[in-house]
């Protein structure tokens, strides 16, 4: 995902969900969403996975952690 994350919209993206709801998604929140059956929502880039906030790229560090 590091290749496709772009610093636009002040750290948020627009997300459309299967129930047809739309909401803002924090750029770091992308790693906590269930993209597929095998995607780990508590993976290494989440608080639950023990992510060190200093390990994010410089441009992402000031955004909210999830």
Secondary structure as the mmCIF struct_conf table of DSSP 4:
data_model
#
loop_
_struct_conf.conf_type_id
_struct_conf.id
_struct_conf.beg_label_comp_id
_struct_conf.beg_label_asym_id
_struct_conf.beg_label_seq_id
_struct_conf.end_label_comp_id
_struct_conf.end_label_asym_id
_struct_conf.end_label_seq_id
TURN_TY1_P TURN_TY1_P1 UNK A 2 UNK A 4
HELX_RH_3T_P HELX_RH_3T_P1 UNK A 9 UNK A 11
STRN STRN1 UNK A 12 UNK A 16
TURN_TY1_P TURN_TY1_P2 UNK A 18 UNK A 19
BEND BEND1 UNK A 20 UNK A 20
STRN STRN2 UNK A 22 UNK A 26
HELX_RH_3T_P HELX_RH_3T_P2 UNK A 27 UNK A 32
BEND BEND2 UNK A 33 UNK A 33
BEND BEND3 UNK A 36 UNK A 36
TURN_TY1_P TURN_TY1_P3 UNK A 37 UNK A 38
TURN_TY1_P TURN_TY1_P4 UNK A 41 UNK A 42
BEND BEND4 UNK A 43 UNK A 43
TURN_TY1_P TURN_TY1_P5 UNK A 44 UNK A 45
BEND BEND5 UNK A 46 UNK A 46
TURN_TY1_P TURN_TY1_P6 UNK A 47 UNK A 50
HELX_RH_3T_P HELX_RH_3T_P3 UNK A 53 UNK A 55
BEND BEND6 UNK A 56 UNK A 56
HELX_RH_3T_P HELX_RH_3T_P4 UNK A 58 UNK A 60
TURN_TY1_P TURN_TY1_P7 UNK A 61 UNK A 62
BEND BEND7 UNK A 63 UNK A 63
HELX_LH_PP_P HELX_LH_PP_P1 UNK A 64 UNK A 65
#
